[in-house]
Amino acid sequence: MAYYYLKEKPKRQSRLRAVLRFIPVLIFTIGIVILVTAGWPIVSYELALAPKFRESRVIKPYFVFPQNENLLSFGVVGVGKGDLTEIKNWFPENWQNANIGKTRYYNLSIPVLGIFNAAVFVGGENLSENLIHYGGTAYPGSFGNAVIFGHSVLPQFFNPHDYMTIFSTLPALKIEDEIIVDFDGVRYCYQVEKMIEVKPEDLSILEQRFDDSYLTLVTCVPPGTYLRRLVVKARLVK
């Protein structure tokens, strides 16, 4: 008697089981993409740009804000903590409210970055609503140093119309790039002279030099972090 053995046909996996087996791979892939997307701008900044900014030197000022004394009374200890859309968490609030004149708003443009007519509020409080000109520093066009703060995130989220992201591409500026300020009916053109990094508690960015008209832009770096401050220093073009 002859016997025949027939191999059983493999059972088809249900679609649900196939989907469930694919989910871990999908989650892992998404995680890698997110990690690379968020991490690469920081890594590339640290490798390519940060060393260059740290080698720069600040223009020596004629007038220096007090440092290392009475910092507790000025509220500097712990600076950089909390909600950094509020300027009071950057530097002493009592300096910010000092010597604010009648002109409270003006416009700033950085053509090479695609930023045009961004609103700057003198003595403002909320960086999510506008750029902030730190009260007590010089006005544009005057002798001294006008200091402007802006918020930043990862550069891929840069939107020149969103004040939460407006300074995200500031590290891409180069020496001699143009910054335009429309203040009180007059247009002033500044050229970038230096780009440096400082620690969050470094008050030197508020320093004043009265031999010319200077403009200083400040934001957080590396992109998407609050570890340090990028300081872009520009001088008025005659």
C-alpha positions as CSV (number, residue, x, y, z in Angstrom):
1,M,0.0,0.0,0.0
2,A,1.5,3.4,-1.0
3,Y,1.2,6.4,1.3
4,Y,1.4,10.0,0.2
5,Y,2.4,12.8,2.6
6,L,1.1,16.2,1.8
7,K,2.7,19.2,3.4
8,E,0.2,21.4,5.1
9,K,-0.2,24.8,3.5
10,P,1.2,27.6,5.8
11,K,-1.5,29.5,7.6
12,R,-1.9,33.1,6.5
13,Q,-1.1,35.6,9.2
14,S,-4.0,37.9,9.9
15,R,-3.6,41.5,8.9
16,L,-3.8,42.6,12.6
17,R,-0.9,40.4,13.6
18,A,1.2,41.7,10.7
19,V,0.5,45.3,11.7
20,L,1.4,44.6,15.3
21,R,4.7,43.1,14.3
22,F,5.5,46.2,12.2
23,I,4.7,48.7,15.0
24,P,7.9,48.3,16.9
25,V,10.0,48.9,13.8
26,L,7.9,51.9,12.9
27,I,8.3,53.4,16.4
28,F,12.1,52.8,16.4
29,T,12.4,54.4,13.0
30,I,10.4,57.5,14.1
31,G,12.5,57.8,17.2
32,I,15.7,57.7,15.1
33,V,14.3,60.4,12.8
34,I,13.3,62.6,15.7
35,L,16.7,62.2,17.4
36,V,18.6,63.0,14.3
37,T,16.3,66.0,13.4
38,A,16.7,67.5,16.9
39,G,20.3,66.5,17.5
40,W,22.0,67.3,14.3
41,P,21.5,71.1,14.4
42,I,23.0,71.1,17.9
43,V,26.0,68.9,17.0
44,S,26.7,70.8,13.8
45,Y,26.6,74.1,15.6
46,E,29.0,72.9,18.3
47,L,31.4,71.5,15.8
48,A,31.3,74.2,13.1
49,L,30.2,77.5,14.6
50,A,30.7,77.5,18.4
51,P,34.6,77.4,18.2
52,K,34.6,80.4,15.9
53,F,32.4,82.4,18.2
54,R,34.4,81.5,21.3
55,E,37.6,82.8,19.7
56,S,36.2,86.3,19.1
57,R,36.8,89.2,21.5
58,V,34.2,91.7,22.7
59,I,34.7,95.4,22.0
60,K,36.1,96.9,25.3
61,P,33.4,99.2,26.7
62,Y,33.9,102.7,28.3
63,F,31.0,102.1,30.7
64,V,30.5,98.7,32.4
65,F,27.4,97.6,34.3
66,P,28.4,96.4,37.8
67,Q,29.2,92.7,38.1
68,N,29.9,90.3,40.9
69,E,28.6,92.6,43.5
70,N,25.0,92.9,44.9
71,L,24.0,90.3,42.3
72,L,21.6,88.7,44.7
73,S,19.7,92.1,45.1
74,F,19.5,92.3,41.3
75,G,18.1,88.8,40.9
76,V,20.9,87.5,38.7
77,V,21.4,84.3,40.6
78,G,19.5,81.6,38.8
79,V,19.4,83.6,35.6
80,G,18.3,81.6,32.6
81,K,15.9,79.5,34.5
82,G,12.1,79.6,34.2
83,D,10.2,80.9,31.2
84,L,12.7,82.6,28.9
85,T,10.0,84.2,26.9
86,E,9.9,86.6,29.8
87,I,12.8,89.1,29.8
88,K,12.8,89.3,33.6
89,N,14.3,85.8,33.6
90,W,17.2,86.9,31.5
91,F,18.6,89.9,33.4
92,P,17.8,92.2,36.4
93,E,14.3,93.7,36.0
94,N,15.1,97.0,37.7
95,W,17.7,97.8,35.0
96,Q,15.3,96.9,32.3
97,N,12.8,99.5,33.5
98,A,15.3,102.3,33.7
99,N,15.7,105.3,31.4
100,I,12.9,104.4,28.9
101,G,12.0,107.3,26.6
102,K,8.9,108.2,24.7
103,T,9.6,106.0,21.7
104,R,8.5,102.4,22.6
105,Y,8.3,100.6,19.3
106,Y,10.5,100.5,16.2
107,N,11.3,98.0,13.4
108,L,14.3,95.8,12.6
109,S,15.2,93.9,9.4
110,I,17.9,91.4,8.6
111,P,17.6,90.9,4.8
112,V,20.0,88.0,4.5
113,L,17.9,86.0,7.0
114,G,14.6,87.0,5.5
115,I,13.5,89.1,8.5
116,F,11.7,92.3,7.6
117,N,10.1,94.9,9.8
118,A,10.1,92.9,13.0
119,A,8.6,94.8,15.9
120,V,11.0,95.8,18.6
121,F,9.4,96.9,22.0
122,V,11.6,99.1,24.2
123,G,11.4,97.9,27.7
124,G,9.1,95.0,26.7
125,E,8.5,91.9,28.8
126,N,7.3,89.1,26.5
127,L,9.6,87.7,23.8
128,S,6.8,85.7,22.3
129,E,5.1,88.9,21.1
130,N,8.0,90.9,19.8
131,L,11.7,91.5,20.0
132,I,12.8,93.4,23.1
133,H,15.1,96.4,23.3
134,Y,16.6,96.2,26.8
135,G,15.6,99.4,28.7
136,G,18.4,101.6,29.8
137,T,20.6,100.7,26.8
138,A,21.2,103.3,24.0
139,Y,18.6,104.0,21.3
140,P,19.5,103.1,17.6
141,G,21.4,105.9,16.0
142,S,22.6,107.3,19.3
143,F,26.1,106.9,20.8
144,G,26.2,103.8,22.8
145,N,25.0,100.2,22.5
146,A,21.4,99.2,21.7
147,V,20.8,95.7,23.0
148,I,18.0,93.6,21.5
149,F,16.8,90.2,22.7
150,G,15.0,87.6,20.5
151,H,13.8,84.0,21.1
152,S,15.0,81.0,19.1
153,V,14.3,77.3,18.6
154,L,15.7,74.6,16.3
155,P,16.5,76.3,12.9
156,Q,14.2,73.9,11.0
157,F,11.2,75.6,12.7
158,F,12.4,79.2,11.8
159,N,9.6,81.5,10.8
160,P,10.4,85.2,10.4
161,H,6.9,86.1,11.4
162,D,6.9,84.1,14.6
163,Y,8.6,85.8,17.5
164,M,9.1,82.4,19.2
165,T,11.4,81.4,16.3
166,I,12.6,84.7,14.8
167,F,16.3,84.5,15.9
168,S,16.7,80.8,15.2
169,T,19.0,81.4,12.2
170,L,21.0,84.2,13.8
171,P,24.2,82.0,13.9
172,A,24.1,82.0,10.1
173,L,25.0,85.7,10.0
174,K,28.4,86.6,8.8
175,I,30.8,89.6,9.3
176,E,29.6,92.6,7.3
177,D,26.0,91.4,6.9
178,E,23.5,94.2,7.1
179,I,21.0,94.9,9.9
180,I,18.5,97.7,9.2
181,V,16.7,99.7,11.9
182,D,13.8,102.0,11.3
183,F,13.6,104.2,14.4
184,D,11.6,107.4,14.9
185,G,11.3,108.0,11.2
186,V,14.9,107.5,10.4
187,R,16.5,104.4,8.8
188,Y,19.9,103.2,10.2
189,C,22.1,100.6,8.6
190,Y,24.4,98.6,10.8
191,Q,27.1,96.1,9.7
192,V,28.0,93.0,11.7
193,E,31.5,93.3,13.2
194,K,31.7,90.4,15.8
195,M,29.9,87.3,16.8
196,I,30.7,85.8,20.2
197,E,29.3,83.4,22.8
198,V,28.9,84.3,26.5
199,K,27.5,82.5,29.6
200,P,23.8,83.2,30.5
201,E,24.9,85.2,33.6
202,D,27.4,87.4,31.7
203,L,26.2,91.0,32.0
204,S,28.9,92.3,29.6
205,I,26.4,92.3,26.7
206,L,24.7,95.3,28.3
207,E,27.9,97.3,28.4
208,Q,28.1,100.7,26.6
209,R,30.8,102.2,24.4
210,F,30.2,105.8,23.5
211,D,32.6,106.5,20.7
212,D,30.0,105.3,18.1
213,S,26.6,103.8,17.6
214,Y,26.4,100.0,18.2
215,L,23.7,97.4,17.9
216,T,23.8,94.1,19.8
217,L,21.5,91.1,19.0
218,V,21.2,88.4,21.6
219,T,19.6,84.9,21.6
220,C,20.2,81.4,23.0
221,V,22.5,78.8,21.6
222,P,23.1,76.0,20.7
223,P,19.9,76.0,18.7
224,G,16.9,74.8,20.7
225,T,18.8,75.1,24.1
226,Y,19.4,77.7,26.8
227,L,23.0,76.7,27.5
228,R,24.8,79.9,26.2
229,R,24.0,83.3,24.6
230,L,25.0,84.2,21.1
231,V,25.9,87.9,20.8
232,V,26.0,89.6,17.4
233,K,27.7,93.0,17.6
234,A,27.2,95.5,14.8
235,R,28.3,99.1,14.1
236,L,26.4,102.0,12.4
237,V,27.5,102.5,8.8
238,K,28.2,106.2,8.1
